Amino acid sequence: MRPLGPVEALRVMLTARCNLHCAYCYQGARPDGCMSWPTLRAAVDVLLSSSASEVELAFLGGEPLLEFDLLRRAVLHARSHARHGQRLRASVQTNGTLVTDEVAEFLASEGVETQLSFDGVRRAQERRHPDTFDLLDRLLDRLRERRPEFLRDGLSVALTLTPCNLSDLAASLAYFADKGVRRVAVTPLATPSPAWRLRDIEELDLQLSLIEERARRLGEHGGSSPLAQTAGRRPDGSDRVMCGVLADGPTVDIDGSLVACGAFAGSVKGRATGLMKEAAEVARMGRPVDGDLDRARFETRRALGGLAAFAHMERKRSGYRACASCPHLEECFVCPAAIARSGDDPHRVPDIWCAWNQVSLARPAAFATPTSRGRVRGEAYAAARARWRSVAPTGRFVYNGASEDPEVQPSRPPAHGERPPER
């Protein structure tokens, strides 16, 4: 394993508190309190001491805008103390419900890249958290009217794919495009999803085909799809770790301790057992001012590579197939934390992640930036799809030897304003 290079990013957990309780949130513990200013300032100064020409300061939570004053102070401190020639990027992940005009003005004027957690059309978002859709819908309208440049260039949407919002995916992408959102990143559920059925891959394929068709029509008129590809981002093969953990930098928890990834931060992970407990123990790194941070990153990433959940994609499997037999093996990305949360088998990939990777990598035309090898693999996908689904004499669907009753047929998403039947 070669050295990782200088720190390029630092993610800070401003607070573990949140004003919402989303249905599938993985953050179990929510202690009171927030990061102190001396702790935050020390973390920012460590980032600015990096030899990298461009660095990113990312604010996480909980809901980081509960500590907006702290966020603002840190951004202004970083801007004023960055060395000559060092480019500073700032970003925040937020549920959007606390974005007032004052907050929006600061984020826009300071160029803080804002990722809005928002699952789309009313039915999808209300299942995430009741009484939030109208708030976020008005926020997008307000930004389009008052800060169109920020909406276009500074804001993106993070949509979490779940069994409950699957049939709304294409409608949600159309909704965001109509609102002026230029980038939507879809990521599968990071917590166990027993409601996902193997045959749901057919519905997902339908939804992506609808998004693909809309992208084609937009392209004919000079537009493009807002959907950003999240698969196809495997590391470069220099080590065994499946994800980019620590490749650019660590996370600072609210007490100032360093952790390899925010998913394992002590302030939010709750009571960890099994694989999660094992990974959380390895992911602890000390404090940002203690010792050689670059060496700590190197050693921690190497240690994580020794955990089965983080390594050896070719040994893994899902309910659909063994990963070694998949034409998308080299491009597939699965979050190791999602594997660790799903059970005690470090090689068992959650089916929803496998389905997303297979279908999204096979339909590059649905995305704003297709992966380099996606189109080439289209024929391989067509052949694989024929193997996924066959009809046995009993009339039951068979996937890789496992059968299910076809309870719900794939169906086109409802038109805007139309209430679809409950699944």
N, C-alpha and C positions, 0 to 999 in steps of 0.2 A: 504494500500500500504506500503510495507516494504522499508527500506532504500536501496539506489542503490549501496552502496559500494564506494570505492575510485575511483577517476578519472583514467581511464586506457587509454584514448585517447584524443587528441586535434586535431581538424581539423582547419587549418589556410587558410584563403583566401588571398593568396599573392597579387593578383590583380584581378580586374574585367575585365581587357582588354583581348581580344583574337585576334589572327591573322586570325581566320576563322569566318565564319557566317553560321554555319550548319543549314540545312533546318528546323529542328525541335527543335532547342535549346530553352530552357525555360528561359534563362537568358535575360531579356529584357533590363535592364539598363547596360551600359558599361562605367562608368565614367573613366576618366584618373586617373593615380596615382597608387600607390601600398602601401602595408603595410610598415611602417617605421621600421628601425632596432630596435630602442628602444621598439616599440610596440611588435614586433616579439620576441625579446629577453625576454621581460617580460612574454609573453605567454608561451614560452618554459620553463622558470624557474618555472612557476606555474605547468606545467605538471610534471617536474622533482621533485617537492616537494611532489608529490603524494606518498602515502604509498604503492601503488601497486608495485609488484615485476617486472612487465613488463608493459611498456607504449608504446603508438604509437603516433608518430608525423606525421600527414598526411597533404600534401600540395594540395590545391585546387585552382581553378580559376573560371572564366576566364581560361586563359592558364598559369599555374604556371611557365612554363619554360621561359616565357617572363621575369621573375625575377629569372633567374637561379643563379646569384651571391648571391642573398638574400637567396635562398634555400640552397645553399652550405654553406653559413655562419651559417645558423641555424642548419644544420645537424652537422657540426663540433663543434659548441658551445654545442649542446646537448650531443654529444659523450664525450666531455671533461668534462662536468659538471654532468653527471649522477652519482648518488651515487654508492658506491661499492655494487655489487650484483644486481643492477637494470638493467634489460635488456631493451634496447631501440630499437624499430622498427621504421623505417621511410618509408613513402610511398608517391607516387605522382600519380595523375590522369592527363593524358596528351593526346593531340590529336596526338602527335608523330612527328609532322612536324618540330619541333625544336630540335630533338634529334641528335645532331652532334656527332662526334667521342669523343670530349671532354666531352660532357654531358653524353654519354653512359659510358665512362670510369669512371666518378665519380659515377654514379648511381650503376654501377657494383661493384666497389671497396668498396663503403660504404654500400653495401647491401640495397639500397633503392628500396623497392618493387614498381614496375612500372606497372600501369594499363593503357593500351593503348586503347583509344576509336577508334574503327575500325569496320566497319559494314560488312567487308568480301570481296567477289569477286567484280570485277571492277564495274559491274552495280550497285550493292548495295552501295558501297562506293561513287561512283560518284554522286549518288542521294543524299547522305548526304552532300557532298561538292565536286564540280567539281575540277579536277586536283589535287586530293590528293592520289588516289590509287597508282600511280607509286612511289610516295615518300615513302609511308608506305610499299609497297612491297619491295622496295630496302632496307629499314631499317631492315626488318626481315631477308633478305638475308645477310646483313652486320653483324647483330648480330649472325646469325648462323655460319658465317665464322670466325668472330673475337672473339666473346664472347659467345660461345655455352652454358656455364654454366649459364650465366645470362639469356639467352633466355629460358633455361629449368626451372630454379628455381626462377628467379627474375622478370619475365614478365608475365602478364596475359592480356587478351583482354576483353574489355567491348563492347558487341554488343547490340545495341538498336533495338528491334523488332518493325517494322513499317508495315503498309499495303503495302508500296512500296517494301520492301525487303523480305517480307514473302516467296515468291516463290524461293528465293535464299538462304534460311536458310541452307538447307542441303549441298548445294554446298559450302557455306561459311565455314561451320564447316570442310568440307573435305579440303578446301584450307588451313585453319589454321593448321590442323593436318599435312598436307604435308610440311608446312613451319617450323614445329618443335615447335609450340606453344602448351603448355601443359595444359593451362586452359583458357576457354572461358566462361564468364558469360553473359547470355542473360537476358535483362530486357526490358519489354514493354515500349513503348513510354510514357513519363511523361507529355506530352502536349495533348490537345484534338485531337482525331483522327477520325474525321467524315467519313473518307474514309474506315474505317474498317466496313465490312459487317458481319452480323451474320453468314452467311455461310462460312466465311473465316476460321472458326474453322476446317472445313474439310481439307482445304489446310494445316493448321498448323499440324493437325493430320498426314497427309501424310508426311510432312517434318520431323516430329519427328520419324515417322516409318522408314524413310530412314536413319536417324542418328542412330536409334536403331540398324538397320541391320548392318550398318558399324561398330558400336561399338562391335557387336557380332563377326564380322570377325576379328577385331583387337584383341579381347580377346582371340581368338583361337591361336593367334601368340604371346601372352604375352604382347600385347599393351592394351590401354584403350582409351575411348572417352575423348576428351578435354573439353566436355561440363560440366559445373559446375551447380548444381541445385541451383536455386535462390528462388524457392518456398519452402514451408515446414519449414520456419524459423520464425514462430510466437513466441512471447514472452511466458514466462512460466506461464502466468495466474495470476501473482501476482498483476496485476492491469488491467485496462480496455483498455490501449493504444494498438492499433493493431500493431504498429511497434516498432523498437528498439531505437527510438529517446531518446537521453540522457542516454541510458543504460550504455554506457562506457565513454561518455564525450560530450562536446558541440563543437560548431564551433566558431572561432574568425574571425569576419569580418575585412576588411582592416583598419578600423578606430579604431580597438581594442575592439569594442563592442562584447558581447557574444550573440549568438543566438542558439536556440535549434537544428536547422538543417540548413545546407547550402542552402536548397531550399528556406528558408525564410530570407536569409541574405539581408540586405537593399541595398548592393552594386550591387546585380545582379537580384533581383526579379522584378525590374521595377515597374510600377504603379499597385498596387494590389487593387482588388475590391472584394466584396462579401466574400466568404469563405476564399480566400487567404489573404485578408486584416485582417480578424478576427484571422486567425491562426498566421499571422506574428506579430500581436500585442501581442498575448499571448506568442509567442516564444522568445521575447526579454528578455535578462537576465542581462543587465548591463555590467560591465567590469570584466576581469578575476582576477584583484587584489582587487576588491571590495567585502568585506564581506566573507561569508562562501559559497564557490563554491558548496560543496556537498549539502548543504541545498537549494541553488538556483536551482540545478538540480532537486532535489526531488519535490520542489514546482512547478517548471515549468512543469515537466512531469505530475504531478497531475492535473494542470490546463489544459494542452492539453487533458488529458483524459476526461475533461468535455465538449470538443467540439465533436459534433456528427460525423464529418469527421474522427476523430481519434479513435473512439470507437464503440463498439457494432457491430461487424462483422455480428452477427446473424440477425441484422435488415436490413442489406444491400441487394441489388439486382442488377442484371445486365439485359441486354436484353435477356440473356439466361435463367435465373431462379432467384428465391429468394435464398439468401445465406443459409438460415436456412435449406433448403431442399437438400443442396449439400453434397455429401459424403466426400468432401475434406475440409469442413468448418474449422476443427481444424488445418489444415496444410496450408491453403491458406494465402498468403501474398499480400496485396495491399498497395501501397504507399499512405498515406493520402493526400500528396501534389498533386498527380495525380487526386484524387477525387476532391480536392478543385479547381484545375484548370479547371475541366471539366464542371462546371456549378454551379447552386445554390442549388442543392439537395445533402446534405451531406451523404445520404445513397445510392446514385447511383454510382455503381462501373463502371469504363470504360470497355466496352465490350472486348477490347483487353487484359486487365489485367485478366478478368475472363477466357477468352479462354486460355491464357497462363497457368494459374494455373490449370485449369481442365485437359488440355492435358499433360502438363509436369509432373504433379503428377501421372497421369495414365500410364506414360511410363518411369519408373525409369531406365530401361535398357539402355536408350539413354545417361545416365549421368555417369560421372566419379565416383561420390559418390551418389548412390541411397539413397533416404530418407527411413527411417526405416519402414514406413508403406506402401510404394508405391506399392509393389507387392501384398500385401494383398488386396489393393483397386482396383486391376486390374479388377476383376469381377464386382465390383460396377460401374467402369467406363464403361464397356461394356454395362451394362444395361442402364446407363445414356445416353450413345451415341445413343442408340436406341430411347430414348425419345427426344433427341435433334432434330433428323432429321426424318421427316416422309413426305410422298408425298401425298398431298391432291388431290382430284379428278381433280382439275384444273391443276395439274402438278407443282404447286409452292411449294417451300420448306417452311416448317413451323418449327419455333423454338419457343417453349414456347408461342405459340399463335401469334407470329409476323411472317409475311411472307415476302419473298423476291424473286425476279426473279433470277434464276440460271444463271447469266451472264457469269461467267467464271468457267469452271470445274477445279478441282484440277489436277495438272499436275506435272510430274517429273521434277526436276531441270535440267538445261542444263549441258552438260559435259563441262569440263574446255576448255575454248577457243571458245565454241559455243555461239553465241549471241541468246538469247531466244526472242520470240515475245514479244512486249510490252503488258503490262496488260491494 
